[in-house]
Amino acid sequence: MYDMTIYELRKTLEQRAEGLSYRLWKLGNLCQMMEKYPETPNDANPELDIKPKKTYAMPDFLKEKWAKQKGYKING
């Protein structure tokens, strides 16, 4: 670690407190749901569910250029 300024120390302590309060809130919610406990972590934490990024298919001309640079052969 390094020597923190007062501002950095204050922000660090605030963020730790917010993290602890979130964990306590979430634990309380899960304890209330004991009859119908969620089966997956995504069901238990829908606010933390991170959707995968949308991907795009690489155009053919870029595939050919990439394959040429890497020394691969493209079938077709």
SULSULTA-V115668 format. One record per pair of residues at least 24 apart in sequence whose ideal C-beta (glycine too) atoms are under 7 Angstrom apart, sorted by the first residue. I is the first residue (numbers start at 1). J is the second residue. If there is no record, write none. Layout:
# SULSULTA-V115668
i=(I,I)
j=(J,J)
This chain:
# SULSULTA-V115668
none
